[in-house]
Every structure is written in structure tokens, then in C-alpha cells.
Amino acid sequence: MHLRPAILTLFLFCLSFNLQAETAPENLESTVNELDKPLYNPFIERYIIDELKQLRMEQQNLRVEFSREITDRQLRVAEISATYATDTVTYFFYLIAATSSVLLLVGWNSLRDIRNNIEGHAENKISKLIIDYESRLDDLEKGLLSKSAVIQENQQEIETTNEIQSYWLRAGQETSWEQKIKLYDQILELRPDSAEALTYKADAALELDNPQWAIALCNKALELDNENGHAFFQLACAFSDLKADHIAYDYLVRAIDISEEYRRQAAEESRFQHSPAIMQLLTPHAEETASSQPAD
């Protein structure tokens, strides 16, 4: 053990010598030629390695001993804690026993009164809790019933909408105007306030050469939606078929005020070609002349 510092010093000296040799490469060859003995002894190197190994083993043993010491201390602390908890519980039960003895000494009647008071208080508390939870359950049940009703209404509305959509698709594919009217009637049975179905039914009535019926349907649609441009357009077509061009002109102006698309549709209608006022309304400068041009 006393030789370790000297050996380590020798090893460090050899190491520093090697470093100096590396820093002077130009004198390396001359230094090697002048050497008369080895720079190190292999037995000394082996001894140094063994000493280093022994130091590592001792350090490992020290670490194990340190860990064992910490573990023992933790176990002692846990044992002390468990003993403290046990003693605390024991003292608590002693306290309860002493209290019970005092109550027995005071008298059984006092204990019975205390028990009755506790039971009464507990019953009151439980009754209040039961009433509170019953009220909450009632509110929850009402909320669930309300939401269930809303869900059912939404489901019914979805089914109705899908059915109406299927009727619209069939009406768009149908070539017979009579069949179209039947499909529009089925839509109106499901949705009586559908102004769109009324105006399309009026269109079918015009195609069947029944302008009076179309006018009645459009008026009913305007009662539901007074800004329905399609209804005004169908009224213009109906009154044009009845040769009431001045009324048709007014309704067509109102339709075009709602949407310029009706100007293009009117230009494609042959029923308006016999009216110069309407044809002038359909020209590119109709917006300037519509307010000043009287109807025929």
C-alpha cells in the first residue's frame, strides 16, 4: 500500500516523458539511438495495472458497502415509522376505551340520548339528500325526455326531407305534366307551406293551358313568401297567356327586381314575344326604360 504513490509517480513520469518525446519529433531518432536501456519495465507496468485493478475493486466494494448502509438506514426509518403508527393506533383505541368508560360512568341514559340525537340528525341529513337527489333525477329525466323529443322531431324532419327530395327528383325526371302535378301534390301533403312546390305546380298548370289555376297557386305561394320571384314570373306567364300584357309586364318587372335570372328566362319564353313592352324590358337597356315605358 505504501508503494502505490511511488509507483504512480513513476508511471506519470514515464507518461510525461512520452509526451515530451511526441512534442519533439525532430529529436526522436537521435533520442532513440542514444538510449542504453528500455524506457519502462514490463513487470512494473503489470504491477501498475494490478494496482489500478485493485483500486477499482476497492472502490466497487466501497460503493456496495455504501449502498448497504443506505438500505439499512431506510429499513430502520421504515421500522420506526411502522412502530410510530402502531403506537398511535394503540393510543387511539385506548382513548376510545377511556371515553367509553367515562360515558358508562356518566350513565346509560345520557348515552342513549346521544345515540338518539345522532340517529335523528343522520335521518334528517339522509332525508335532505334523498329529496335533493330526487329533484336532480326529476330534472335529469325531464331533460332527457326533452332531448329525446327533439331527436325524434329531427329524425322525423330528416325522413320527411328525404322523402320530399325523392319526389323532387322524380318530378325532375317525369315527362308528363299530370304526373308532375301529382308529385307536387305529394310534396305539399308533406310540406303544406312549400311556396316552391306551389310555383312549380303553377308552371305545370300553365303547360296544361290552365292559367287561372296557375294564378291561384301563385297567389297562395305569395301569401307564404311575398318575395318569391318564381311566383311573380309564373304570374307574368299566366297573365301573358290571358293577353293581359300590362299585368304580365308588372309582375315580370317585380320578378326581375328580385333576380336578373328571370330576364334570361323570359327572353326564352315565346309567350312574351307578342308584347313590345315586355320585349323592350328584355333588351340590355331595359333598366333605363322600365320606369318610363308604359305597358300596352
Rosetta blueprint (number, residue, H / E / L):
1 M L
2 H L
3 L H
4 R H
5 P H
6 A H
7 I H
8 L H
9 T H
10 L H
11 F H
12 L H
13 F H
14 C H
15 L H
16 S H
17 F H
18 N H
19 L H
20 Q H
21 A H
22 E H
23 T H
24 A L
25 P H
26 E H
27 N H
28 L H
29 E H
30 S H
31 T H
32 V H
33 N H
34 E H
35 L L
36 D L
37 K L
38 P L
39 L L
40 Y L
41 N L
42 P H
43 F H
44 I H
45 E H
46 R H
47 Y H
48 I H
49 I H
50 D H
51 E H
52 L H
53 K H
54 Q H
55 L H
56 R H
57 M H
58 E H
59 Q H
60 Q H
61 N H
62 L H
63 R H
64 V H
65 E H
66 F H
67 S H
68 R H
69 E H
70 I H
71 T H
72 D H
73 R H
74 Q H
75 L H
76 R H
77 V H
78 A H
79 E H
80 I H
81 S H
82 A H
83 T H
84 Y H
85 A H
86 T H
87 D H
88 T H
89 V H
90 T H
91 Y H
92 F H
93 F H
94 Y H
95 L H
96 I H
97 A H
98 A H
99 T H
100 S H
101 S H
102 V H
103 L H
104 L H
105 L H
106 V H
107 G L
108 W H
109 N H
110 S H
111 L H
112 R H
113 D H
114 I H
115 R H
116 N H
117 N H
118 I H
119 E H
120 G H
121 H H
122 A H
123 E H
124 N H
125 K H
126 I H
127 S H
128 K H
129 L H
130 I H
131 I H
132 D H
133 Y H
134 E H
135 S H
136 R H
137 L H
138 D H
139 D H
140 L H
141 E H
142 K H
143 G H
144 L H
145 L H
146 S H
147 K H
148 S H
149 A H
150 V H
151 I H
152 Q H
153 E H
154 N H
155 Q H
156 Q H
157 E H
158 I H
159 E H
160 T H
161 T H
162 N H
163 E H
164 I H
165 Q H
166 S H
167 Y H
168 W H
169 L H
170 R H
171 A H
172 G H
173 Q H
174 E L
175 T L
176 S L
177 W H
178 E H
179 Q H
180 K H
181 I H
182 K H
183 L H
184 Y H
185 D H
186 Q H
187 I H
188 L H
189 E H
190 L H
191 R L
192 P L
193 D L
194 S L
195 A H
196 E H
197 A H
198 L H
199 T H
200 Y H
201 K H
202 A H
203 D H
204 A H
205 A H
206 L H
207 E H
208 L L
209 D L
210 N L
211 P H
212 Q H
213 W H
214 A H
215 I H
216 A H
217 L H
218 C H
219 N H
220 K H
221 A H
222 L H
223 E H
224 L H
225 D L
226 N L
227 E L
228 N L
229 G H
230 H H
231 A H
232 F H
233 F H
234 Q H
235 L H
236 A H
237 C H
238 A H
239 F H
240 S H
241 D H
242 L L
243 K L
244 A L
245 D H
246 H H
247 I H
248 A H
249 Y H
250 D H
251 Y H
252 L H
253 V H
254 R H
255 A H
256 I H
257 D H
258 I H
259 S L
260 E L
261 E H
262 Y H
263 R H
264 R H
265 Q H
266 A H
267 A H
268 E L
269 E L
270 S H
271 R H
272 F H
273 Q L
274 H L
275 S L
276 P H
277 A H
278 I H
279 M H
280 Q H
281 L H
282 L L
283 T L
284 P L
285 H L
286 A H
287 E H
288 E H
289 T H
290 A L
291 S L
292 S L
293 Q L
294 P L
295 A L
296 D L
